[in-house]
Amino acid sequence: MTVLVLTRPTDATADLVIAELNERSVSVCRLDPGGFPESLSMAARIGPDHMSWEGALRSQHRDVS
C-alpha cells in the first residue's frame, strides 16, 4: 500500500506527516495537483467487469496506481 499525499511542494505540515510515515516504513507518494495537466497526468477507468475504479497518476519523477 502507498499513501498518496496531494499537496504543493512547500507544505510544512505535509512534510511532518510524510516524515512520520517514513519513520513507520510506510510507502509515500507526494504529488502536486497544481502540476495538472502540464507535469501531472491521470488515467482512470471503471467498467462492468470491475468492482471499483483503477488508474494511475504520473508525474515527471513518480507514478502511483
C-alpha beads as a LAMMPS data file, in Angstrom:
LAMMPS data file: protein, C-alpha beads

65 atoms
64 bonds

1 atom types
1 bond types

-500.0 500.0 xlo xhi
-500.0 500.0 ylo yhi
-500.0 500.0 zlo zhi

Masses

1 110.0

Atoms # bond

1 1 1 0.000 0.000 0.000
2 1 1 1.159 3.516 -0.813
3 1 1 -0.182 6.640 0.856
4 1 1 -0.835 9.389 -1.677
5 1 1 -0.178 12.921 -0.428
6 1 1 -1.558 15.601 -2.739
7 1 1 -0.028 18.942 -1.782
8 1 1 2.146 21.762 -3.003
9 1 1 5.945 21.311 -2.862
10 1 1 6.388 23.687 0.104
11 1 1 3.849 22.434 2.640
12 1 1 5.437 22.196 6.084
13 1 1 2.518 20.269 7.546
14 1 1 2.688 17.655 4.791
15 1 1 6.453 17.410 5.378
16 1 1 5.782 16.417 9.002
17 1 1 3.169 13.835 8.003
18 1 1 5.457 12.344 5.361
19 1 1 8.364 12.203 7.819
20 1 1 6.190 10.300 10.302
21 1 1 5.018 7.890 7.609
22 1 1 8.631 7.303 6.583
23 1 1 9.528 6.588 10.231
24 1 1 6.803 3.926 10.192
25 1 1 8.157 2.450 6.916
26 1 1 5.017 3.403 5.009
27 1 1 5.407 3.922 1.270
28 1 1 4.532 7.531 0.349
29 1 1 3.991 9.244 -2.981
30 1 1 3.828 13.051 -2.846
31 1 1 2.356 14.799 -5.873
32 1 1 1.445 18.419 -6.536
33 1 1 -2.051 18.648 -8.071
34 1 1 -1.105 22.137 -9.265
35 1 1 1.033 20.433 -11.913
36 1 1 -2.035 19.097 -13.710
37 1 1 -2.074 18.776 -16.698
38 1 1 1.402 20.132 -17.578
39 1 1 3.549 17.868 -15.373
40 1 1 0.954 15.570 -13.792
41 1 1 -1.315 13.249 -15.729
42 1 1 -4.121 10.970 -14.703
43 1 1 -5.729 7.954 -16.305
44 1 1 -8.620 6.007 -14.786
45 1 1 -11.265 3.519 -15.762
46 1 1 -14.238 1.700 -14.373
47 1 1 -16.494 -0.713 -16.116
48 1 1 -18.966 -3.542 -15.707
49 1 1 -16.142 -6.042 -15.122
50 1 1 -14.570 -4.036 -12.279
51 1 1 -15.828 -3.669 -8.721
52 1 1 -14.019 -0.342 -8.290
53 1 1 -12.131 2.163 -10.381
54 1 1 -8.467 1.736 -11.214
55 1 1 -5.992 4.173 -12.612
56 1 1 -2.662 5.943 -12.284
57 1 1 -1.228 9.357 -11.550
58 1 1 2.041 10.129 -13.291
59 1 1 4.487 12.953 -12.715
60 1 1 7.978 13.597 -14.005
61 1 1 9.510 11.689 -11.101
62 1 1 6.831 9.459 -9.552
63 1 1 3.965 7.210 -10.586
64 1 1 1.248 5.766 -8.379
65 1 1 -1.502 3.314 -9.247

Bonds

1 1 1 2
2 1 2 3
3 1 3 4
4 1 4 5
5 1 5 6
6 1 6 7
7 1 7 8
8 1 8 9
9 1 9 10
10 1 10 11
11 1 11 12
12 1 12 13
13 1 13 14
14 1 14 15
15 1 15 16
16 1 16 17
17 1 17 18
18 1 18 19
19 1 19 20
20 1 20 21
21 1 21 22
22 1 22 23
23 1 23 24
24 1 24 25
25 1 25 26
26 1 26 27
27 1 27 28
28 1 28 29
29 1 29 30
30 1 30 31
31 1 31 32
32 1 32 33
33 1 33 34
34 1 34 35
35 1 35 36
36 1 36 37
37 1 37 38
38 1 38 39
39 1 39 40
40 1 40 41
41 1 41 42
42 1 42 43
43 1 43 44
44 1 44 45
45 1 45 46
46 1 46 47
47 1 47 48
48 1 48 49
49 1 49 50
50 1 50 51
51 1 51 52
52 1 52 53
53 1 53 54
54 1 54 55
55 1 55 56
56 1 56 57
57 1 57 58
58 1 58 59
59 1 59 60
60 1 60 61
61 1 61 62
62 1 62 63
63 1 63 64
64 1 64 65
